[in-house]
Amino acid sequence: MSVSETVEWLDGERRWRVAYDQLGQGPPCLCLPAPSTISTRREMRGLAERLATARTITCVDWPGFGESDRAPVRYRGVHTRFLLAFLARFQEGVDVIAAGHGASYALEVARTIPEKLRHLVLLAPTWRGPLPTAMGPHPRVWSALESVVRAPLVGPALYSLNSSRPFVRWMMRRHVYAEPAHITAELLDDRVRTAHRPNARFAAAAFVTGEMDLFPTRERFLEAARGCPVPLFVALGSRTPPKSLAEMKALAALPAVQSATLPGSLAFYDEHPSESAAAVAAFLARE
Protein backbone atom coordinates (compact mmCIF):
# COMPACT_ATOMS: atom_id res chain seq x y z
CA MET A 1 0.00 0.00 0.00
CA SER A 2 1.26 3.45 -0.92
CA VAL A 3 0.55 6.70 0.93
CA SER A 4 0.89 10.04 -0.90
CA GLU A 5 1.50 13.12 1.22
CA THR A 6 3.05 16.56 1.21
CA VAL A 7 5.52 18.02 3.65
CA GLU A 8 6.18 21.71 4.24
CA TRP A 9 9.76 22.85 4.09
CA LEU A 10 10.86 26.34 5.13
CA ASP A 11 13.83 27.59 3.12
CA GLY A 12 14.67 30.98 4.52
CA GLU A 13 11.46 32.98 4.23
CA ARG A 14 9.90 30.75 1.56
CA ARG A 15 7.66 27.85 2.48
CA TRP A 16 7.54 24.94 0.02
CA ARG A 17 5.03 22.11 -0.19
CA VAL A 18 6.89 19.01 -1.33
CA ALA A 19 5.10 15.87 -2.54
CA TYR A 20 6.18 12.35 -1.60
CA ASP A 21 4.97 8.75 -1.55
CA GLN A 22 5.74 6.10 1.05
CA LEU A 23 5.37 2.35 0.68
CA GLY A 24 6.65 -0.89 2.16
CA GLN A 25 8.07 -1.83 5.54
CA GLY A 26 11.60 -2.21 6.80
CA PRO A 27 14.79 -0.10 6.89
CA PRO A 28 14.33 3.35 5.33
CA CYS A 29 15.29 4.06 1.73
CA LEU A 30 14.89 7.44 0.01
CA CYS A 31 14.35 7.56 -3.77
CA LEU A 32 15.10 10.84 -5.54
CA PRO A 33 14.04 11.20 -9.20
CA ALA A 34 16.02 13.10 -11.78
CA PRO A 35 15.32 16.84 -11.35
CA SER A 36 14.43 17.75 -14.93
CA THR A 37 11.67 19.32 -17.01
CA ILE A 38 9.55 16.18 -17.39
CA SER A 39 10.70 14.14 -14.40
CA THR A 40 8.53 13.13 -11.48
CA ARG A 41 8.76 10.72 -8.58
CA ARG A 42 6.44 8.42 -10.55
CA GLU A 43 9.39 7.40 -12.71
CA MET A 44 10.78 5.65 -9.60
CA ARG A 45 7.54 3.76 -8.93
CA GLY A 46 8.41 0.40 -10.52
CA LEU A 47 11.79 0.32 -8.80
CA ALA A 48 10.28 1.41 -5.47
CA GLU A 49 7.55 -1.24 -5.52
CA ARG A 50 10.10 -4.00 -6.00
CA LEU A 51 12.41 -2.70 -3.27
CA ALA A 52 9.46 -2.16 -0.89
CA THR A 53 9.21 -5.90 -0.22
CA ALA A 54 12.05 -5.45 2.29
CA ARG A 55 12.23 -1.69 2.94
CA THR A 56 10.21 1.42 3.68
CA ILE A 57 10.58 3.42 0.49
CA THR A 58 10.04 7.17 0.33
CA CYS A 59 9.88 8.70 -3.17
CA VAL A 60 9.98 12.49 -3.10
CA ASP A 61 9.67 15.18 -5.78
CA TRP A 62 12.29 17.91 -5.75
CA PRO A 63 11.19 21.51 -5.11
CA GLY A 64 10.41 23.09 -8.47
CA PHE A 65 9.73 19.74 -10.16
CA GLY A 66 7.13 16.99 -10.26
CA GLU A 67 4.12 17.78 -8.07
CA SER A 68 6.02 19.91 -5.57
CA ASP A 69 5.70 23.69 -5.44
CA ARG A 70 7.15 25.58 -8.39
CA ALA A 71 8.38 29.04 -7.47
CA PRO A 72 9.79 31.90 -9.62
CA VAL A 73 13.13 31.87 -7.77
CA ARG A 74 16.75 31.20 -8.55
CA TYR A 75 17.32 27.51 -7.85
CA ARG A 76 21.02 27.58 -7.03
CA GLY A 77 21.57 25.68 -3.79
CA VAL A 78 17.88 24.95 -3.21
CA HIS A 79 18.10 21.21 -3.73
CA THR A 80 21.08 20.56 -1.51
CA ARG A 81 19.40 22.49 1.31
CA PHE A 82 16.17 20.58 0.75
CA LEU A 83 17.87 17.18 0.83
CA LEU A 84 19.67 18.04 4.05
CA ALA A 85 16.36 19.06 5.63
CA PHE A 86 14.44 16.04 4.34
CA LEU A 87 17.04 13.57 5.62
CA ALA A 88 16.75 15.15 9.06
CA ARG A 89 13.24 13.65 9.25
CA PHE A 90 14.72 10.15 9.58
CA GLN A 91 15.76 8.89 12.99
CA GLU A 92 18.18 6.28 11.63
CA GLY A 93 20.60 5.89 8.75
CA VAL A 94 19.01 5.93 5.29
CA ASP A 95 19.86 4.23 2.01
CA VAL A 96 19.65 6.92 -0.68
CA ILE A 97 18.93 6.29 -4.37
CA ALA A 98 19.36 9.36 -6.58
CA ALA A 99 18.77 9.60 -10.34
CA GLY A 100 20.21 12.00 -12.89
CA HIS A 101 21.24 15.37 -11.53
CA GLY A 102 20.15 14.30 -8.06
CA ALA A 103 23.46 12.43 -7.90
CA SER A 104 25.36 15.69 -7.39
CA TYR A 105 23.20 16.78 -4.48
CA ALA A 106 23.34 13.33 -2.90
CA LEU A 107 27.14 13.23 -3.10
CA GLU A 108 27.40 16.67 -1.51
CA VAL A 109 25.04 15.71 1.30
CA ALA A 110 26.91 12.44 1.91
CA ARG A 111 30.04 14.49 2.44
CA THR A 112 28.21 16.88 4.79
CA ILE A 113 26.26 14.42 6.95
CA PRO A 114 27.78 10.96 6.40
CA GLU A 115 26.15 9.66 9.58
CA LYS A 116 22.72 9.91 7.91
CA LEU A 117 23.52 7.69 4.93
CA ARG A 118 24.10 3.92 4.91
CA HIS A 119 24.50 3.36 1.16
CA LEU A 120 24.37 5.67 -1.85
CA VAL A 121 23.05 4.50 -5.23
CA LEU A 122 23.37 6.75 -8.28
CA LEU A 123 21.22 5.94 -11.32
CA ALA A 124 22.35 7.47 -14.63
CA PRO A 125 24.21 10.16 -12.65
CA THR A 126 24.92 13.55 -14.19
CA TRP A 127 26.69 16.63 -12.91
CA ARG A 128 26.19 19.10 -15.78
CA GLY A 129 23.03 20.48 -17.39
CA PRO A 130 21.91 19.31 -20.86
CA LEU A 131 22.98 22.38 -22.83
CA PRO A 132 26.54 22.57 -21.40
CA THR A 133 26.86 18.81 -21.91
CA ALA A 134 25.71 18.95 -25.53
CA MET A 135 27.25 22.26 -26.62
CA GLY A 136 30.08 22.98 -24.22
CA PRO A 137 30.70 25.32 -21.27
CA HIS A 138 29.59 28.81 -22.25
CA PRO A 139 28.50 30.17 -18.86
CA ARG A 140 27.62 33.69 -20.00
CA VAL A 141 25.48 32.37 -22.85
CA TRP A 142 23.64 29.84 -20.69
CA SER A 143 23.11 32.34 -17.88
CA ALA A 144 21.69 34.86 -20.36
CA LEU A 145 19.38 32.18 -21.79
CA GLU A 146 18.10 31.32 -18.31
CA SER A 147 17.34 35.02 -17.73
CA VAL A 148 15.40 35.17 -21.00
CA VAL A 149 13.27 32.15 -20.04
CA ARG A 150 12.61 33.69 -16.63
CA ALA A 151 11.44 36.98 -18.19
CA PRO A 152 7.72 37.72 -18.64
CA LEU A 153 6.11 37.39 -22.09
CA VAL A 154 9.12 36.12 -24.03
CA GLY A 155 9.99 33.57 -21.34
CA PRO A 156 6.69 31.64 -21.43
CA ALA A 157 6.71 31.72 -25.24
CA LEU A 158 10.23 30.30 -25.43
CA TYR A 159 9.51 27.69 -22.77
CA SER A 160 6.37 26.56 -24.57
CA LEU A 161 8.55 25.41 -27.47
CA ASN A 162 10.69 23.32 -25.11
CA SER A 163 7.64 21.79 -23.43
CA SER A 164 5.38 21.20 -26.42
CA ARG A 165 4.02 17.70 -26.92
CA PRO A 166 6.10 17.03 -30.08
CA PHE A 167 9.30 18.23 -28.40
CA VAL A 168 8.65 16.20 -25.23
CA ARG A 169 8.00 13.11 -27.36
CA TRP A 170 11.22 13.73 -29.31
CA MET A 171 13.22 14.23 -26.11
CA MET A 172 11.85 11.05 -24.54
CA ARG A 173 12.63 8.99 -27.64
CA ARG A 174 16.08 10.48 -28.19
CA HIS A 175 17.44 10.67 -24.64
CA VAL A 176 15.21 9.13 -21.99
CA TYR A 177 13.88 5.76 -23.16
CA ALA A 178 15.56 3.20 -25.39
CA GLU A 179 12.37 1.51 -26.63
CA PRO A 180 9.75 3.70 -28.39
CA ALA A 181 7.04 1.22 -27.35
CA HIS A 182 7.56 2.28 -23.72
CA ILE A 183 6.37 5.80 -24.54
CA THR A 184 2.63 5.20 -24.38
CA ALA A 185 0.07 7.96 -24.88
CA GLU A 186 -0.64 7.83 -21.14
CA LEU A 187 3.04 8.28 -20.24
CA LEU A 188 3.46 11.09 -22.75
CA ASP A 189 0.36 12.87 -21.41
CA ASP A 190 1.73 12.62 -17.88
CA ARG A 191 5.12 14.06 -18.82
CA VAL A 192 3.56 16.91 -20.83
CA ARG A 193 1.33 17.80 -17.88
CA THR A 194 4.38 17.77 -15.63
CA ALA A 195 6.20 20.17 -17.94
CA HIS A 196 3.21 22.54 -18.00
CA ARG A 197 2.54 22.95 -14.29
CA PRO A 198 2.37 26.64 -13.21
CA ASN A 199 5.79 28.26 -12.92
CA ALA A 200 7.47 25.15 -14.34
CA ARG A 201 9.79 27.16 -16.54
CA PHE A 202 11.91 28.57 -13.71
CA ALA A 203 13.43 25.34 -12.36
CA ALA A 204 13.43 23.80 -15.84
CA ALA A 205 15.47 26.70 -17.25
CA ALA A 206 17.93 26.48 -14.36
CA PHE A 207 18.38 22.75 -14.99
CA VAL A 208 18.72 22.90 -18.78
CA THR A 209 21.22 25.79 -18.78
CA GLY A 210 23.38 24.35 -16.01
CA GLU A 211 22.50 27.02 -13.45
CA MET A 212 21.60 24.23 -11.00
CA ASP A 213 24.98 22.52 -11.45
CA LEU A 214 26.71 21.96 -8.14
CA PHE A 215 30.14 21.08 -9.54
CA PRO A 216 31.96 23.32 -12.05
CA THR A 217 34.05 20.54 -13.61
CA ARG A 218 34.06 16.78 -14.10
CA GLU A 219 37.11 16.50 -11.86
CA ARG A 220 35.32 18.19 -8.97
CA PHE A 221 32.41 15.79 -9.41
CA LEU A 222 34.75 12.79 -9.47
CA GLU A 223 36.60 14.16 -6.46
CA ALA A 224 33.32 14.18 -4.51
CA ALA A 225 32.72 10.57 -5.52
CA ARG A 226 36.27 9.54 -4.56
CA GLY A 227 35.71 11.02 -1.12
CA CYS A 228 32.24 9.54 -0.62
CA PRO A 229 32.22 8.28 2.99
CA VAL A 230 29.59 5.55 2.40
CA PRO A 231 29.46 2.58 -0.01
CA LEU A 232 28.73 3.92 -3.50
CA PHE A 233 27.03 2.14 -6.41
CA VAL A 234 26.61 3.53 -9.92
CA ALA A 235 24.17 2.07 -12.48
CA LEU A 236 23.96 3.25 -16.08
CA GLY A 237 21.97 2.35 -19.16
CA SER A 238 23.77 0.64 -22.05
CA ARG A 239 22.00 2.89 -24.58
CA THR A 240 22.64 6.20 -22.84
CA PRO A 241 23.53 9.08 -25.23
CA PRO A 242 27.31 9.05 -25.86
CA LYS A 243 28.34 12.29 -24.12
CA SER A 244 26.37 11.50 -20.98
CA LEU A 245 27.56 7.89 -21.08
CA ALA A 246 31.20 9.00 -21.12
CA GLU A 247 30.66 11.02 -17.94
CA MET A 248 28.94 8.09 -16.21
CA LYS A 249 31.68 5.66 -17.21
CA ALA A 250 34.32 7.99 -15.76
CA LEU A 251 32.47 7.88 -12.45
CA ALA A 252 31.89 4.11 -12.58
CA ALA A 253 35.60 3.52 -13.24
CA LEU A 254 36.72 4.99 -9.90
CA PRO A 255 38.40 2.37 -7.70
CA ALA A 256 35.99 2.59 -4.74
CA VAL A 257 32.83 2.60 -6.87
CA GLN A 258 30.78 -0.51 -7.57
CA SER A 259 28.86 -0.36 -10.83
CA ALA A 260 26.53 -2.15 -13.24
CA THR A 261 25.41 -1.56 -16.81
CA LEU A 262 21.73 -2.27 -17.36
CA PRO A 263 19.51 -2.25 -20.47
CA GLY A 264 17.96 1.08 -21.45
CA SER A 265 18.87 4.74 -21.65
CA LEU A 266 18.74 7.60 -19.12
CA ALA A 267 15.55 6.32 -17.47
CA PHE A 268 16.52 2.63 -17.55
CA TYR A 269 15.19 2.22 -14.00
CA ASP A 270 11.70 3.18 -15.22
CA GLU A 271 11.94 1.15 -18.43
CA HIS A 272 13.49 -1.92 -16.76
CA PRO A 273 12.50 -1.78 -13.08
CA SER A 274 12.98 -5.49 -12.34
CA GLU A 275 16.59 -5.62 -13.54
CA SER A 276 17.29 -2.30 -11.83
CA ALA A 277 15.76 -3.40 -8.52
CA ALA A 278 17.72 -6.66 -8.56
CA ALA A 279 21.03 -4.81 -9.03
CA VAL A 280 20.21 -2.17 -6.40
CA ALA A 281 18.90 -4.71 -3.85
CA ALA A 282 22.05 -6.82 -4.20
CA PHE A 283 24.20 -3.77 -3.46
CA LEU A 284 22.06 -2.60 -0.52
CA ALA A 285 22.27 -6.05 1.06
CA ARG A 286 26.03 -5.67 1.43
CA GLU A 287 27.38 -4.30 4.66
N, C-alpha and C positions, 0 to 999 in steps of 0.2 A: 504493500500500500504506500502511495506517495502523498505527501502533504505539501501544498504550495503556500508559501507565506511571503510577507515582506518584512524587512527590518529597516528601521530608521538609523541612519548614520549621520552624525554631525561632523562636518569637515569645516573647521573654522566657524564662520557664521552661516554657512549653507547646510540645510538639512536635506539629505537624500533618502528616498525610499528605494530600497534595493530588493529585487525579487529573487527568491530561491526555492528549491524543492528539496525535500528530505525523504529518504526511503531506506529500508533495510534496518538491520540490527547488528551491533558488533562494534569493533573499534572504529573511531571516526576517520572519514576520508573526505576531503574537500576537492570537488571537481570544478575547474575554472575553464570556461570555454575561451575560444580565441576572441579577443576584443577586436571586432572588425565590423564593417558596414552591415553585413547580413547575418552575422553570427548571433547565436542565442544559446542559452543553457540547454535548450532542447536537442542540440546537436550531440550532447553528452549522454542523452537518455539511454540509448542502447547499451553503451558501456557501463553506465551507472547501474542499470537493472541487473546486469550480469555480476557485477562486483557486490551488489547489495545482498547476495546470498550469505555473505560472511562479514559485512561491514555496514555501518551507518553512513550512507552517502549523502552529502550535501552538495547540490549543484547550484551555483549562484551566478547571476548575471552581473557583469561589471557596471559600475555607474557610467551612464552615457550610452549603454548598449543594451540589446535584448529588451526586456520588459522593465528594466530599472529606469529611474528618472533620467531624462535627458535635459541638460541645462546649457544655456548659451555662455559657457565659461571656457577658459583655457584649461586644457586637460593635462598639462605637464605636472607630474607628481601625484595626480589624483589617485591613480590606481595602486601605487605602492602604499600610500596612506590608507586607502580602503582595505587592502589585504592585511595590513598590520592590525587594523581595528577589528576586522572580521575574525581573524585567528584568535584574538583575545577572548572571543566568546567561548572557546573550547577550554575545558578544564584539564585536559590531558594532551599528550602529543598527537599530532595529526599527520596522516599521510596526505600529501598534496599532489594532485594531478593537474597540470596546467597545459593548455593547448596554445599554439601559435605565439602571439606576442605576449601572452600571459607568462611565458617562460621567463622573460626578463624580470618581471616583477616578482615572480616566485624565487628566482635566484637571489635577488636583492634582499628579499625578506628572510630567506634562509641564512644569509650572512648576518642579518641584523638580530634575529631572534631564533637561533638554531635550536634552542630548547623546546620550541613549539612544533618542530617538524620531526617526523620519524623517517620518512622516505620522501623523495621528490621525483616525480615522473613528469617528463616533458614530452608532449606529443606534437610532432611537426613544429619544433621550436623555431621562432624567429626573433631577431633583435632589431631589425630595421624595417621601416615602413615600405609599402609596395612601390611607390614611385622612386625613392632612392635606391631600392634594390634593382629595379628594372632599368633605370636611366642614370644612375650614378649620384654621388653626393653633391648636390647644388643647394646648400642650405638657404641662401638668399632667395632663390627661385621658389623653393618649396614653402618657405615661410610666407612669401608674398602670395602664393596660391592659396594657402590656408586662410590668409586675411581676406582674400576675395570671396571665398566660399562663406566665410563668416558674415560678410557684409549684407545688408538688406537689399532686396530686389535682385541684384545680379547673383548673389549667393544662392538663393533658392533655385533660380533658373539653371545655374551651372550644376548644382547638386542633382537636380531632377534628371539631367542627362546620365549621371553616374548611377542613379538608382532606378532608372526605367526598367520595365520588365524585360525588354530585349537585352539590355546591358547586363542585368543581373543573371539572366540565363546564360549569356556568353561567358561571364566571369565564372559561374559555377562549372560550366563544361570545360573551360580552359584551365582553371587553376584548382578548383576545390574538389571535384569528384572525377574519378577516373572513368566510370561507366555512365554514359548518358542515360541509360535506363533507370538509374537511381534518382534522376531528377524528375520526379513526378510532378503533375500539375499542382497537387496539394503542397508538396515541398516548395515549389517555386512560389506559389501564392504566399506561403508563410514567410519566406525570405524577403519577398517584395514588401509585405506588410511591415516587417521588421525594419527595413531600410527607410520606410516612410512614416515612422512614428514622429510626433511633433518634436522639433528641435534636433532631429537625428543628424543633421548635417554638421553639427559642431564637433562632436567626438569623431565622426567618420572622417572629416577633413583633417583632424589632428593625426589620426591613425595613418591615412593614406599618404600624407606628406612627410611623415616621419617626426612630426612635432611631439608625439608621444614616446619616441624612442628614449630608452633609459641609458643605453650605452652608445657612445659616439663612434666606436670602431669595433670591428670583429674581435680584435685582440682583447679589448676590455671585456667583451662578452665572454670570451673563452677564459679569461682570467677569473671572472666570477665563477664560472663552472669549475675551474681547477681548484678553487678555494672553497667549494661547496662543502659545508661541514656535516652533511647527512648523505646517505647512499643515494646516488643519482642514476636514473635510467632515462635513456633517450630512445624514442620510437619514431620512425619516419616511414613515409609511404614510398614504395618503389617507383611510383610514377609521378612523383613530385616535380614541378617545373625545375629545369636545370639550375638556375641561379640560386633558388631557395634550397635545392637539394645539396648544392655545394657547401652552403653555410651549415646545414644540418650535419653533413658528413664530417666537417671539421670539428664540430662539437662531439659527435659520437666517437671520434678517433682519440679523444683524450684518454690518457692511461686509466684514470679512476672512474671513467664513465662506462656503465653497462649499456648495451644498445641492442636494438632489433629492427630489422627492415620488414615491413608488413605490406600486404597488397593495398593499392589505392594511391590517392594523391594527398593534398593538404588535409582533407577531412577524412582520412582513412578510418579513423575511430568511429565515425558515423556510418560510413559505407560498409565497414567490416567490423562490427562491434564484437563478435564472438572471438575472432582471432586477436583483436586488440585486448579484450578482457583477459584472455588466457595469458598473454605475454605480461600484462601489467600485474595480474594476480600472482604469477610465479615470482616476479621481482618483489612484490610487497610481502610475500611469505618468508623472504630471507631476512635474517636478523643481522 
